[in-house]
Amino acid sequence: MFTTYISEIVNNPQKIIHFNLDGIFGLYLSLSQNQRDILSHSLRKILNSLDNDSKKRLYLVIPETARREMGI
């Protein structure tokens, strides 16, 4: 499921504007450490499978604080 969302964001980054990224990140932070670790691991795995151009485009839309917290 995450792979589909990430592919859509990479191909159409303007769509992410419609999401409340601060709210989504707030929800992420409200999870237990174990749950955050599982999500972060899954996201890192997906990101590592992307080509460099896709990674660069995705990094442009992910807030710095979220990247740091998730280890990406």
C-alpha positions in Angstrom: 0.0 0.0 0.0 2.8 2.4 0.9 4.5 1.7 -2.4 1.5 2.7 -4.3 1.2 6.0 -2.4 4.8 6.8 -2.8 4.8 6.0 -6.5 1.8 8.4 -6.9 3.6 11.1 -5.0 6.8 10.7 -7.0 4.8 10.9 -10.3 2.5 13.7 -9.1 4.1 15.6 -6.3 1.5 18.4 -6.4 -1.1 15.9 -5.0 0.7 15.9 -1.7 -0.4 19.5 -1.2 -3.9 18.2 -0.4 -2.6 16.2 2.5 -2.0 17.7 6.0 1.6 16.5 6.4 1.9 18.0 9.8 -1.2 16.2 10.9 0.0 12.9 9.4 3.4 13.4 11.1 1.7 14.1 14.4 -0.2 10.9 14.1 3.0 9.1 13.4 4.6 10.6 16.5 1.6 9.5 18.6 2.3 5.8 17.8 4.3 3.6 20.1 8.1 3.4 19.4 7.6 -0.1 18.1 4.9 1.0 15.7 7.0 3.9 14.5 10.0 1.6 14.0 7.9 -0.8 11.9 6.6 2.1 9.7 10.0 3.7 9.3 11.6 0.4 8.3 8.9 -0.2 5.7 9.3 3.3 4.3 13.1 3.1 4.2 12.8 -0.2 2.4 10.5 1.3 -0.2 12.7 4.4 -0.6 15.7 2.2 -1.1 14.0 0.5 -4.0 13.4 3.7 -5.9 15.7 5.1 -8.6 17.8 8.2 -7.6 15.6 10.7 -9.5 12.5 9.4 -7.7 14.3 9.6 -4.3 15.3 13.2 -5.0 11.7 14.2 -5.9 10.3 12.5 -2.9 12.8 14.0 -0.5 11.7 17.4 -1.7 8.2 16.9 -0.4 9.0 15.2 2.9 9.6 17.7 5.7 13.1 17.7 7.2 11.9 16.9 10.7 10.0 13.9 9.4 13.0 12.6 7.4 15.2 12.9 10.5 12.7 11.2 12.8 12.1 8.4 10.4 15.8 8.0 9.6 15.4 8.6 5.9 
